[in-house]
Amino acid sequence: MKDDNVKKLIFVIILFITALGAFVFASYKLFAYYMAYDKISNDDKEIYAVYESSLRELKNRSGTEDENEDKDKDDDKDDDENGGGKSEGQSLYALKQINPDTVFFLDIPGTKIGYPVVKRDAKYYLTHTFKGETDPHGAVFMDENCDVNGDIILLHGHHMKDGTMFGGLKYFKKDDYRKDHPVIYLDDGSKISEYRISAALMIDMTKEGYFEYTAIPENDDEKKAYLDNIKKLSFFYDKKLMEDKENDFLILSTCDYGTADQRMLLVSVKR
């Protein structure tokens, strides 16, 4: 009888230690997750603040230039010969000092989506942040098959459960949300272009003959076929905005929630 009690006590102790170990491990993982999220969130805010500061500086500089438009133009010539870069009024100058791969700044007002866009080997930014740090959040990056001056610009971003990166694209499945957030801005450093959201679609990459949306069109016929595929697969489609095949298009791509084999695409038209 005494032996049975000892065995029970040992079993209870082992069970307690196991449960305690599992609790400590889970707590550590949860703590590490929130610490990582907090760092990413702070980095995102810092980067956005850098961009906003550049815009304010440009606005102030523009106002000063307007007031002194009759100033001797030789001063401008000297600036061009000695500086370039920031003196040229590039809104992405400060961001490019952090990461030379910067090509755009993407902003969807009223959402959490406001990020610099980079271009490099596609695989790199799947696992590296804008600052070059290894992290599963990655960065928002331009498809390597695209040209910054092309008529179709395709951007990729992870669908993060914490809502960062392109995690917020899922909300655009709802009609009311699209109506409340109809505009996307894309800054190339010299101008800010406005895009109107015009289509949204899902792509199942497990299906035979699925739409290979990363194959960017190289001529008018390919572009027509590309846009026809978008129309066919869209659960939201604004015919009025999409009907002109000569338009420039911005496409945001992310994995659909819970699977790596589906993609959600949010399409917008340059105004």
Secondary structure as the mmCIF struct_conf table of DSSP 4:
data_model
#
loop_
_struct_conf.conf_type_id
_struct_conf.id
_struct_conf.beg_label_comp_id
_struct_conf.beg_label_asym_id
_struct_conf.beg_label_seq_id
_struct_conf.end_label_comp_id
_struct_conf.end_label_asym_id
_struct_conf.end_label_seq_id
HELX_RH_AL_P HELX_RH_AL_P1 LYS A 2 GLU A 67
TURN_TY1_P TURN_TY1_P1 ASN A 68 ASP A 70
BEND BEND1 LYS A 71 LYS A 71
TURN_TY1_P TURN_TY1_P2 LYS A 73 LYS A 73
HELX_RH_AL_P HELX_RH_AL_P2 ASP A 74 ASN A 82
TURN_TY1_P TURN_TY1_P3 GLY A 83 GLY A 83
HELX_RH_3T_P HELX_RH_3T_P1 GLY A 85 GLU A 88
TURN_TY1_P TURN_TY1_P4 GLY A 89 GLY A 89
TURN_TY1_P TURN_TY1_P5 SER A 91 LEU A 92
HELX_RH_AL_P HELX_RH_AL_P3 TYR A 93 ILE A 98
TURN_TY1_P TURN_TY1_P6 PRO A 100 ASP A 101
STRN STRN1 THR A 102 ASP A 107
TURN_TY1_P TURN_TY1_P7 PRO A 109 GLY A 110
BEND BEND2 THR A 111 LYS A 112
STRN STRN2 GLY A 114 VAL A 118
BEND BEND3 ARG A 120 ARG A 120
TURN_TY1_P TURN_TY1_P8 ALA A 122 LYS A 123
HELX_RH_AL_P HELX_RH_AL_P4 TYR A 124 THR A 127
STRN STRN3 HIS A 128 HIS A 128
TURN_TY1_P TURN_TY1_P9 PHE A 130 LYS A 131
BEND BEND4 GLY A 132 GLY A 132
STRN STRN4 THR A 134 THR A 134
TURN_TY1_P TURN_TY1_P10 PRO A 136 HIS A 137
STRN STRN5 PHE A 141 MET A 142
TURN_TY1_P TURN_TY1_P11 GLU A 144 ASN A 145
TURN_TY1_P TURN_TY1_P12 VAL A 148 ASN A 149
BEND BEND5 GLY A 150 ASP A 151
STRN STRN6 ILE A 152 HIS A 156
STRN STRN7 HIS A 159 HIS A 159
TURN_TY1_P TURN_TY1_P13 LYS A 161 ASP A 162
BEND BEND6 GLY A 163 GLY A 163
STRN STRN8 MET A 165 MET A 165
TURN_TY1_P TURN_TY1_P14 PHE A 166 PHE A 166
HELX_RH_3T_P HELX_RH_3T_P2 GLY A 167 LYS A 173
BEND BEND7 LYS A 174 LYS A 174
HELX_RH_AL_P HELX_RH_AL_P5 ASP A 175 ASP A 180
BEND BEND8 HIS A 181 HIS A 181
STRN STRN9 VAL A 183 ASP A 187
BEND BEND9 GLY A 189 SER A 190
STRN STRN10 ILE A 192 ASP A 204
TURN_TY1_P TURN_TY1_P15 MET A 205 THR A 206
BEND BEND10 LYS A 207 LYS A 207
TURN_TY1_P TURN_TY1_P16 GLU A 208 GLY A 209
TURN_TY1_P TURN_TY1_P17 TYR A 213 THR A 214
BEND BEND11 ALA A 215 ALA A 215
BEND BEND12 ASN A 219 ASN A 219
HELX_RH_AL_P HELX_RH_AL_P6 ASP A 220 LEU A 233
STRN STRN11 SER A 234 TYR A 237
HELX_RH_AL_P HELX_RH_AL_P7 LYS A 239 MET A 242
BEND BEND13 GLU A 243 GLU A 243
TURN_TY1_P TURN_TY1_P18 LYS A 245 GLU A 246
BEND BEND14 ASN A 247 ASN A 247
STRN STRN12 PHE A 249 CYS A 255
HELX_LH_PP_P HELX_LH_PP_P1 ASP A 256 ASP A 256
TURN_TY1_P TURN_TY1_P19 TYR A 257 GLY A 258
BEND BEND15 ALA A 260 ASP A 261
STRN STRN13 GLN A 262 LYS A 270
#
